[in-house]
Amino acid sequence: MMKDEIKINSEEGEVFDKKQIALAIRNSTFNDDLKCSLLEEGILDKCQGCSLKCICDSIDQVAQNYIDKTTDVINNFNFE
């Protein structure tokens, strides 16, 4: 049975499941988007000054790296 939870219980206590985080980022590359709920809910009006900005930027880069590494151009077409 698959669980769709980002936290798992271990002997040390609750820990974050890297697989679930990785799947969330990967799944966002399939016709989905990554968005910030702080912006969407109007809590913040811009990213500048947010303490999470560097993490969000890194997540965007991880998603782009995944796309770059898993997307192969099979053929190019030229319609001139």
Helices and strands as residue ranges (DSSP letters): E 7-10, E 13-16, H 18-27, H 37-40, H 53-70
